[in-house]
């Protein structure tokens, strides 16, 4: 078993860029792929293109380096599938292969003979092979079609779990790294979720109990806040103006705060005693320890304001 390997076909990429007629190109990478920038930029330069690399943080296809489009003919966005029809952007998903028999490590955790399969963009190309392998083991697999933000079959994002809900199964296997996505799958569906990481070769049953306890404590703390800043992202695929406006009407001391980048220092300087995040959902869930005050999701703020009960807790999604 050789584990996992990243797939970037540079020659195919160069041909795709040439077909667009672009001469000047900008490259944008998410954090996990930024070290690919020097090599890819050099190969594109050797192929005759003028190249600039975006050095800013990038959190997904919702976070395009739009400003660079004024300087170049084409923005090449690596690692994600498209979420809109932005012109002059070439999306270059980066696949990650792994040895399919590694799934044997996850099979003992499965209770059902009919399961849903979900994963991230890095592994969606392997979904048919995953299903075929499991079906040989007597396990029927359901894979739901993609949606506007996660267009590939079986694909989930940290802000979109439609493929998990639509598979219609009470047990779901998530294939990928980390626990954020599988916890989101569990909260969005109520299903029993098994997370299998082909890198670490670890499979485990997902539990959201500790997560919910922490969020409950944060909500209770936020009820005593003097005021609330409603974070409105100005990023291309994260701006939820209607939601921010609606939330601002739920409390007399709630004010909309427009931001390009959401940083702990900026929140501290602004001085609100609690923030409500309408930008990337991961900011509230994954990054809470970085922030000086509670940062709630929209649904959590609704609980604070008494328009939703904690028993009706929902994971934040961008639709």
C-alpha positions in Angstrom: 0.0 0.0 0.0 1.6 3.3 -1.1 -0.8 5.6 0.8 -1.8 8.9 -0.9 -0.4 11.0 -3.6 -1.3 14.4 -5.0 -2.1 14.8 -8.7 -1.3 17.9 -10.7 -0.8 17.5 -14.4 1.3 20.5 -15.4 1.3 19.7 -19.1 -2.5 19.4 -19.3 -2.8 22.7 -17.3 -0.5 24.5 -19.7 -2.6 23.3 -22.7 -5.8 24.5 -21.0 -4.3 27.9 -20.3 -3.1 28.2 -23.9 -6.6 27.4 -25.2 -8.0 30.5 -23.3 -5.6 32.8 -25.2 -4.3 34.2 -21.9 -0.7 35.7 -21.8 -0.7 37.0 -18.3 -1.8 34.6 -15.5 -2.2 34.8 -11.7 -2.0 31.7 -9.5 -4.1 31.3 -6.4 -3.6 28.5 -3.9 -5.3 27.5 -0.6 -3.0 27.1 2.4 -2.4 23.4 1.9 -1.1 23.9 -1.6 0.9 27.1 -1.4 4.2 25.2 -1.5 3.3 24.1 -5.0 3.5 27.8 -6.1 7.2 28.1 -6.9 7.4 25.0 -9.1 4.1 25.6 -11.0 4.9 29.3 -11.5 8.3 28.4 -12.9 6.9 25.8 -15.3 4.2 28.2 -16.6 6.9 30.9 -17.0 9.1 28.5 -19.0 6.0 27.9 -21.2 5.9 31.5 -22.1 3.4 33.0 -19.7 3.8 36.1 -17.5 3.0 34.8 -14.0 2.1 36.3 -10.7 1.3 34.4 -7.5 -1.3 35.5 -5.0 0.3 35.5 -1.6 -2.9 36.3 0.4 -4.7 33.7 2.5 -7.3 31.7 0.5 -10.1 29.7 2.1 -11.9 28.2 -0.9 -13.4 29.0 -4.3 -15.6 31.5 -2.4 -12.4 33.5 -1.8 -11.2 34.4 -5.3 -8.3 36.9 -5.8 -10.7 39.2 -7.7 -8.3 42.2 -7.4 -5.7 40.4 -9.5 -8.1 40.0 -12.5 -7.5 43.7 -13.2 -3.8 42.9 -13.7 -3.9 39.6 -15.7 -5.8 37.8 -18.4 -6.6 34.8 -16.3 -6.8 33.7 -12.7 -6.0 30.0 -12.1 -7.5 28.9 -8.8 -6.1 25.6 -7.5 -7.7 23.1 -5.2 -11.4 23.8 -5.5 -14.3 23.3 -7.8 -16.2 26.4 -9.1 -19.0 28.0 -7.1 -20.1 30.6 -9.6 -19.6 31.7 -13.2 -16.9 34.3 -12.6 -15.3 35.2 -15.9 -11.6 34.8 -16.6 -11.1 32.2 -13.8 -9.8 28.7 -14.5 -10.5 26.3 -11.7 -7.9 23.6 -11.3 -9.1 21.0 -8.7 -6.2 19.0 -7.2 -7.0 15.3 -6.7 -5.5 13.1 -4.1 -5.2 9.3 -4.8 -5.0 6.6 -2.2 -5.0 2.8 -2.3 -8.7 1.8 -2.3 -8.1 -1.4 -0.2 -7.3 1.0 2.7 -11.0 1.1 3.1 -10.8 -2.2 4.8 -9.8 -0.2 7.9 -13.2 1.5 7.9 -15.4 -1.5 7.2 -15.4 -2.8 10.8 -17.0 0.5 11.9 -20.0 0.2 9.5 -23.2 -1.1 11.0 -25.4 -0.9 7.9 -25.2 -2.7 4.6 -26.5 0.5 2.9 -24.5 3.7 3.4 -24.0 7.1 2.0 -20.6 8.2 0.6 -19.3 11.8 0.9 -15.9 13.3 0.5 -14.1 16.6 -0.4 -13.0 17.7 -3.9 -9.6 16.1 -3.4 -11.1 12.6 -3.5 -14.3 12.9 -5.6 -12.7 11.3 -8.6 -12.3 8.1 -6.5 -16.0 7.9 -5.4 -16.9 5.4 -8.2 -13.9 3.2 -7.2 -14.8 3.5 -3.5 -18.4 2.4 -4.2 -17.3 -0.5 -6.4 -14.9 -1.8 -3.7 -17.4 -1.6 -0.9 -20.1 -3.2 -3.0 -17.8 -6.2 -3.5 -17.7 -6.4 0.2 -21.5 -6.5 0.4 -22.1 -2.8 1.2 -24.5 -0.8 -1.0 -23.4 2.8 -1.5 -25.6 5.8 -2.2 -24.1 8.9 -3.7 -26.1 12.1 -4.1 -25.6 14.6 -7.0 -23.8 17.8 -6.5 -25.2 21.3 -6.0 -24.3 24.9 -6.8 -21.5 25.2 -4.3 -20.3 21.6 -4.3 -21.0 20.4 -7.9 -19.4 17.0 -7.8 -21.3 13.8 -6.9 -20.7 13.1 -3.2 -18.9 16.3 -2.6 -19.3 18.3 0.7 -17.8 21.6 1.7 -17.4 23.2 5.1 -20.4 25.4 4.2 -22.5 22.9 2.1 -23.7 19.4 3.1 -26.4 18.9 0.5 -24.8 15.7 -0.8 -24.9 14.2 2.7 -28.6 15.1 3.3 -29.7 14.0 -0.2 -28.1 10.5 0.0 -31.0 9.5 2.2 -29.0 7.1 4.4 -28.9 6.7 8.2 -25.2 5.9 8.1 -22.6 7.8 6.1 -19.0 7.2 5.4 -16.9 10.4 5.1 -13.5 9.9 3.3 -11.0 12.7 3.9 -8.9 14.5 6.5 -9.8 16.3 9.7 -13.0 16.2 11.7 -14.7 19.4 10.7 -16.4 18.1 7.6 -17.6 14.8 9.2 -19.0 16.7 12.2 -20.8 19.0 9.8 -22.2 15.9 8.1 -23.5 14.5 11.4 -25.0 17.8 12.4 -26.6 18.4 9.0 -28.1 15.0 8.7 -28.4 13.4 12.2 -27.0 10.2 10.6 -24.4 7.9 12.2 -21.1 9.1 10.5 -17.9 7.2 10.2 -14.8 9.3 9.3 -12.0 7.6 7.5 -8.7 9.5 6.9 -6.7 7.7 4.2 -3.5 9.7 5.2 -3.4 8.7 8.9 -5.3 5.4 8.1 -7.6 6.0 11.0 -11.4 5.4 11.0 -13.6 6.5 13.8 -17.3 7.1 14.7 -18.0 10.8 14.7 -19.3 12.3 18.0 -20.5 15.9 18.1 -21.3 15.9 21.9 -18.2 17.8 22.9 -18.7 20.3 20.1 -22.3 21.0 21.1 -21.3 21.4 24.8 -18.8 24.0 23.9 -21.2 25.8 21.6 -23.9 25.8 24.3 -21.5 27.4 26.8 -20.5 30.0 24.2 -24.2 30.8 23.5 -24.9 31.2 27.2 -21.9 33.6 27.5 -23.1 35.6 24.5 -26.5 36.2 26.1 -24.7 38.7 28.5 -23.0 40.6 25.7 -23.4 44.4 25.6 -23.6 44.5 21.8 -23.2 42.3 18.8 -21.2 42.9 15.6 -22.7 41.1 12.6 -19.8 40.2 10.4 -20.5 40.7 6.7 -17.8 39.3 4.4 -16.9 41.2 1.3 -15.3 38.1 -0.3 -16.8 37.1 -3.7 -18.5 33.9 -2.5 -19.1 34.6 1.1 -21.1 37.8 1.1 -24.6 37.2 2.7 -26.0 40.7 2.9 -29.7 39.6 3.3 -28.8 37.3 6.2 -26.7 39.9 7.9 -29.5 42.5 7.6 -32.1 40.1 8.9 -29.9 39.2 11.9 -29.2 42.8 12.7 -33.0 43.3 13.2 -33.1 40.6 15.9 -31.4 42.7 18.5 -31.4 46.5 19.1 -27.7 46.4 19.8 -26.7 44.4 16.7 -24.7 46.3 14.1 -23.4 45.1 10.7 -19.6 45.1 10.3 -18.3 44.7 6.8 -14.9 43.0 6.5 -12.6 41.7 3.8 -10.5 39.6 6.2 -11.7 38.5 9.6 -8.8 38.6 12.0 -8.7 38.4 15.8 -6.9 41.7 16.2 -9.4 43.5 14.1 -12.3 42.2 16.1 -10.5 43.2 19.3 -9.9 46.7 18.0 -13.6 47.1 17.0 -14.7 46.5 20.5 -17.9 44.5 20.2 -18.4 42.0 23.0 -19.8 39.3 20.7 -19.7 38.7 16.9 -22.1 36.9 14.6 -20.3 35.3 11.6 -22.0 35.4 8.2 -18.7 34.8 6.4 -17.1 31.3 6.0 -18.8 29.1 8.6 -15.5 27.7 9.7 -14.5 31.0 11.3 -17.1 30.5 14.1 -16.6 26.8 14.5 -13.0 26.1 13.9 -11.3 29.3 14.9 -13.1 30.3 18.1 -10.0 29.9 20.3 -8.3 32.6 18.2 -10.9 35.2 18.9 -11.0 37.4 22.0 -14.8 37.2 22.4 -17.6 34.8 21.4 -18.1 34.4 17.7 -21.5 32.7 16.9 -23.1 31.3 13.8 -26.3 32.8 12.6 -28.4 30.0 14.1 -26.6 30.4 17.4 -27.5 34.1 17.5 -31.1 33.2 16.8 -30.9 31.0 20.0 -29.5 34.0 21.9 -32.4 36.1 20.7 -35.0 33.5 21.5 -36.2 32.8 18.0 -34.7 29.3 18.0 -34.2 26.6 20.6 -30.9 24.8 21.2 -32.7 21.5 20.6 -33.2 22.8 17.0 -29.4 23.4 16.6 -28.4 23.6 12.9 -25.0 23.8 11.3 -24.4 26.9 9.3 -24.4 26.5 5.5 -24.1 28.9 2.6 -26.8 28.0 0.0 
